[in-house]
Amino acid sequence: MEEYYKIMSDILDVEYEMKAIIYVLDELDHFYSEETAFREKSLLTVMKGSFSHVLKNVSELITYIDKLTAEGKVNKQ
């Protein structure tokens, strides 16, 4: 059961990261103009980093769930 609590915690972390990405996207939308190109590029860099982090978390979570599922199947046999 402890493994599933970790999964839930990881999913909540992913949810938090996604909310942060949405915030950055909203900020990017507000600052979109020719005069703020530097700020846009900075926000875009942050957004890319955030997406990469979320992707890594999700991939690790899926691998973890797969491992637990496989172990459960082996233990039942």
Summary of the structure (lengths in Angstrom):
residues: 77
radius of gyration: 18.0
end to end distance: 19.5
largest distance: 64.9
contacts: 180
relative contact order: 0.14
helix: 94%
strand: 0%
